[in-house]
Amino acid sequence: MPVLYTRSQVIRQQTDLLSNIIEPAMLLITGLMTGSIVIGMYLPMFNPGEAIF
């Protein structure tokens, strides 16, 4: 006899699957945003073109 899933169990499984897929993408997007802000802040301080002239 097959195991009968209630609606809440199916929704819980789908939510877990979706969160497992979205979490790495969110981490990557957050890292890219943070990295671009840090580079944008430090780039004017270390601009080699202005140091020569």
Secondary structure, 3 states (H helix, E strand, C coil): CCCCCCHHHHHHHHHHHHHHHHHHHHHHHHHHHHHHHHHHHHCCCCCHHHHHC
